[in-house]
């Protein structure tokens, strides 16, 4: 689900997060590497990642990096998919 706060502000963007997967399979130590256009995107991305649980529990802590794009829908599914496909090609730096 698109975060309501971001949708109301019509905010789109991306964030890159680094995190560890604990032996329990949960994401922990979630850190923002980059967040565009601002930290509101990062806050919602951290919330999403904190809820992840892997099916394959690691035997040791693993470090990962992930990019999450927030792309708001337009007037049709086709136009939304086109806009989001362009967004993921943009640099998140």
HUMOTA-V839669 format. One record per backbone hydrogen bond with DSSP energy under -0.5 kcal/mol. CO is the residue of the C=O (numbers start at 1). NH is the residue of the N-H. Records with the same first field share a line. If there is no record, write none. Layout:
CO->NH ; NH
This chain:
3->7
4->8
5->9
6->11
7->10
13->70
14->36
15->17 ; 68
16->33 ; 34
17->66
18->31
19->64
20->22 ; 28
21->62
22->25
25->54
26->22
28->20
31->18 ; 33
34->16
36->14
38->41 ; 42
39->43
40->44
41->45
42->46
43->47
44->48
45->49
46->50
47->51
48->51
49->52
52->27
55->57
62->21
64->19
66->17
68->15
69->71
70->13
76->80
77->81
78->82
79->83
80->84
81->85
82->86
83->87
84->88
86->89 ; 90
87->90
